[in-house]
Amino acid sequence: MNTRGSIRLATRGSDLALRQTASVSDRLAGRRRTVETVEVSTRGDEIRDELIHRLGKTGAFVRALDERVLDGDVDAAVHSMKDMPTESPPELVVAGVPDREQAGDVLVTRDGVALEDLPEGATVGTSSLRRGAQLRAERSDLTVEPLRGNVDTRLEKLLAPNLQREHQQRLDAEDEAEGEHPDAFDRSAQEWFDALSELERRALERTVETEYDAVVLAEAGLARSGLLERVGTVRLPKERFVPSPGQGAIAVTARAGTEAVETIRNAVDDPVTRVETTVERTILAELGGGCIAPIGVYAVVQGEYVHVVVQVLSLDGTETVERTANLPVEDHADAAASLAADLREAGAAELIDRAREEAEE
C-alpha cells in the first residue's frame, strides 16, 4: 500500500457498515492520502431468512471482506468487532481498533417503555441467542421471537403494525365524515402522513408477520445509524444484560507485514479499547462458544486493572454461570484466559455444549 496514494477499505453495504467505514476513512484520509470504499456482499447479507447462529459457525458477515484483503484486492476491511470470529488466518491481523461507542443493549418500544413495564406475555424480537436467554432469565413470561435485518429494518418491523392501524383509522374516519374533517383527529390523513419521518413512512409500507411489543438492539448501532433519538429506548443494565464480546467496537483488519498495518494502527487505534476487547475476545475464544451459545463478556479498563463481567447462560435462561473479576492490565490476555478456564470448570463448558447440541437440532 502506498501511504501517499489511495487506501482501499472493504465494507458491507448496509447503512451502518458504511457509516462505520466512513468514521475510519475520516481518520485515515489526509492531504497526501485518499481513501476508497469498496462494498462487498457477505453470506450474512445474502441469506436473510436465517438466524445468525444458523449461518455457519462464525464470520457470516466477515469472511468475504477479509478474503478481499488476503487476495490483495483491498488494503483493509472494516468490521463490527462482535461479528468477527475469534480464529482467523495467521496472515490476517487486527490493525486498528478505534475507541468504541456504548457497548450495551437497549430495549426499543414505540413509547420508551421499560422492560419491567411491558405487559405479561409481551413479544420481544431479537436475532441473538444471548439476548433471548437474558430476556427469558429476566422475565420468563415474555415471548421471544426471531428478528433479522439491518437496524432500520428491525425498527420498521416494530413500528409497522401501529402505524398501519392508525393510518387506516384516519382514512376510515375521513370516509365516514364524507369529506369533512373528522372530529376524532386533529389532522387529516395526508397531513399526518406528511409529518412522518422517512423511517416511519418505510414502516407504513412494510408487510410483517409478527407484531412486536419491543425489540432489543445494540445502542452503538442505533447511535451510529443516527436513529437513537428517533425511537423510544431504555438502556438494559450491563450487569444483567452483559453485552456480546466486542460489542460497540470496530475492527480494521489488514494483511500482516504490509505497510497498511502500521498506517492504520497509527491513525485509528485506541489502546484502551484494544485492551478491553482483547480481554473480551480472549475469554470468548477460550470458552469456545462462538455464536452458538449465549455468552456475554464486558471489560472496562480501570487504572491498573481491567474490570470484567462474564455471563454464560442456558438457551432458556434458567441456568447461568457468572463471574466478575479485576484483571491486571499488564497481563490482561493471559489473565483473561485463566478466568475463562475457571468458568469452564464452574459449569460454563456444560452450558455451552448443551447450547451447541440444541442449536444443531
N, C-alpha and C positions, 0 to 999 in steps of 0.2 A: 504493500500500500504506500502510495506517495503522499506524505503528510502535507505537501504543498499542492496536491491535486484534489481529487474527489474521493470521499469515503462513501461506500455503498452499504446501506443498512437494510437488512431483510426484516420484514414485519408482516404480521397478519393484516388483513384488510378491514377489520372491524373499526368502528369509530374509536373505541377505547384504545385498541392497539396503535392506531395512527397517532392518537394524542400522546400516548406514552413515548412513541418513537420520536415525535416532534420535540418532546422535552429533552431527549438525549441529543437529538440533532442540534438543538439550540446551543448546547454546551460544547459540542464538537466544532461547530461552524466558526470560522474566523476569516480574517482578511486574506489569508493565504490558503484557505481550505474550504471546499464546498462539500455538502453532504447530499447524497442522493438516496431516496427511499424506494425500495423495491418490494412491492406487495407480493406475498406468497400465500397460496391456499394450502391449508393443512387438513389432515384427516378429520380433526375435530370440527372444522368448518364445513366439510363436505358431507358428513354424516350427522344430520340434525335431529334424527328421531331416536338417538341412543343416549342414555345417560353417560356421564363422564367415565364412571368406573367400568363400563362395558365397552369402551373404545380401545381396548388393549390394555396392557399392563400400566404404562405411563407414557407421557410425552405426546398425546394426541394433538396438542396444539404447538408442538415444539420441533419435532424431528425434521419436518420438511424445511424449516428455516435453517436449522443447523447443517443440514445436508448441503444447502447452497453455500454455506460458509466453508465447509470442508472441501467442496468441489472448486473453491476459488472464484465462484461467480459473484460473491459479495464479500465485503471485508468483515462484517459483523452482523449479528442478529439481536433483536430486542425482544425480550420475553417478559411476561408476568412470571415472577420467580416461583409462585406457588404452582404453576403448571409444569415446571421443569422436573424431569426425572432426577433421582439422586445419583444415578450412574450415567456416565457419558463417555464417549471415546477419549482416550488419553491425549489425543492431539487437539482436543477442544477445551478451552478454558473460559471461566467467567472473568472477563477482562475488566468489567466495571459494574459496580452496584451503587447507584445513586441513593441519596437519602430518601427514606420511604415515607409514604403517606400513613394515615391512621391504619393500623393493622387489623382492627376488629370488624365485626359484623354489625349490621343494623337491621332492625325489623321495619319493613316498609308496609304501610297501610294507606288507605285513601285519606284517613283523618289523623294520622300520627298517634294511633292507639298503642299503648304499651302491651307487652306480651301477657302480663297478668290480667289485663282488661279485655282480652279477646274473649268472645263468647265460648261457652263449652262446646267442644266438637268443631271448633273453627278449622278451616282448611288453610294450611300454610304451604307455600311452594318453595322447593329448593331442589337443586340437582346434586347436592353434596351429601355423601353418606355421613360425614362428620356433623354437619348442621342438622340433618334429620335425627341423628342419635341424640344430639344435645337438646333439641326441641322435645323429643319424647322423654328424656330424662327430667326436663324441667316441668313439662305438662303432658302427662300420659294420655289426656283426653283429646289432644289435638289430632287432626287428620293431616298427615304429612304427605303431600302429593308431588310427583316429579315435575320439574320445571327446567326447561333448557332454553337457550337463546342468548343473544348478546344482552347487555344491560338494559338497553332501551326496549328490546323485545319483551323481556320479563316484566318491565313496568307496564308496557302496553297490555299484556295479558292480565295484569292485576286490575288496571283501570277500566278495561273494555266493558265488562257487563254493566256496571253502574252508569257509565256514560251513555251506553246504548239505551238503557231503560229510560234515563232522563230525556234523551233526545226524542224517543218515541212518545213519551208522555207529553212533551211540549207540542209535538206535531198533532197528536190526538186532540189536545186541548184547543188548538187553533182550528181544527176541523169542526169541533163541536161549537165553537164560537162563530163559525161561518164568516171568517174574515176579520172579525173584531179581535182586539187584544184580549187574550184570556185572563180572567181575574186571578187565576191561580199562580201566574208567573209575572215577574217584573219586566221580563224582556221577551221579545219574540224568539222563535226557534232560530232564525237566521242571526239575530243579534247575539244570542247565546253561543252559537257555533263560531261566529267571528271572534269571540273573546277567548276561545280555547287556544291552548298552546299547541305547537306542532306535535308534541308527544301525544297530547290528548286527541288531536284530530286523527293521528295514525291509529290510536287505540279504538276510536269510534268505528273504524273500518275493519278492525281485526275480528276474525272468527276464532272463538276459543271454546274448547271442550270442557275445561274445568274452571269453575268460578272460585277464585282465591280470596280469602279474607285478608291475607298478608303474604308477603314473600320475604325471604332473608337474603341479603346481598352484602358483599364487601363494601364497607364505607369508602375505601380508596377508589373502587371502580366508579361509584356514583360521583365522587368528587372530581375525578379526572375527566369524567364524561360531561361535567357541568350540569348534572341532574340532581345533586344533593339537596338543593334548595327548592326544587320543583315538586317534591313529593313529601309526604309525612313520614319521618323516620324517628326511631328511638334506638339509641345505642344499646346493644346487648353487652352485659358485663363480661370483660375478657377473662375473669377468673372462673366463670361458669361456662361461658361460650368461648373456650380457648381457640384462637384463630388457627388456620392452617399454616404450617411452616412456610415462611417466606411471603405470607400474605401482605399486600400493600407495597411490596418491594419490586423493583425492576432489575432484571439481569441482562447484561450485554455480553454475549459470547463471541469469541474470536478464535482463530486458529493459533495454537501455541507456536511461539517462535517468530511470529510476524510482527512487523512494526505497529500494526493496529493495536496490539495488546497494551503496549506502553502508552500510546497516544490516548486510548480510551481510558485507561486507568488514571492518567494524569488529569484528564478533563472531567470525568464524571464520578469517580469512586469516592464514596463516603466511608471512612474507616469504621465508624460506629455501626452503621447499618451492615457492613460486611461482617463484623464480629457477631452481631445479633443473628443474622441469617445463617451464618456458618454454624452456630450452635443449634439453631432450629433444624437445619437440614442434616446435620450430623446425627442428631437424635432420630430423625425420621429414617435415615439410611440404616442406622444400627437396629432400629425396631423392625425394619423390613416391611412396613405396611403399605407403602406406596399410596395409590389412590383407591385401594380396595378395602381399606379399614378406616373406621372413624378415629382419627388421630389429630389432636391439636397440640401445637407447641408454640410458645410465645416467650421471647427473650428480650430483655431490656438491659443495656449497659448502665450500671450504677456505680460510678467511681472505679474501683479496682475489681469489681465483681460484675458478673452477668446474672441478673435475676431471671430465672426461667421457670415457667409453669408448663407441665406436660399432662395431657389428659388422653387416655385411651379408653374407648367405650365399646360395649357390645352394640350391634346394629339396632337393637330395640331400645337402647338407652337404659336398660335396667341394671347393668353392671359397669363399673368404672374403676380404673386404676389411675391414680393421680399422684404427682409429685411436684413439690416446689423446692427449688434449690438455689443457692448462690455459688456460682462457679467462678474461679479466678480468671480474669481476662487474659493473663499471660499464658495460660494453659487451657484456653477455652475449648478447643476442639477435642483434646484427649479427655477433659473433664466431662464434656457432653457425651462422649462415647461410654464412659463409665456409668453415667447416670442412666443411659439407655439400657445398659446391661442389668442394672439394678431393677429397672422397670420390667424387663422381660422376666426376670426371676420372680417378681412380685405378682405375676399373673397377666402382664400385658401380652406376652407371647401367645398365651392360650386364647385371649380375646381376638387377637389378630388372625390366628389360624382359623378360628371359628368364623370370623367375618369373611375370610377368603373362601371358605367352603360354601357359605351361604350365598356369596356374590356369584359363585360359579354355577349354582344350581339353575 
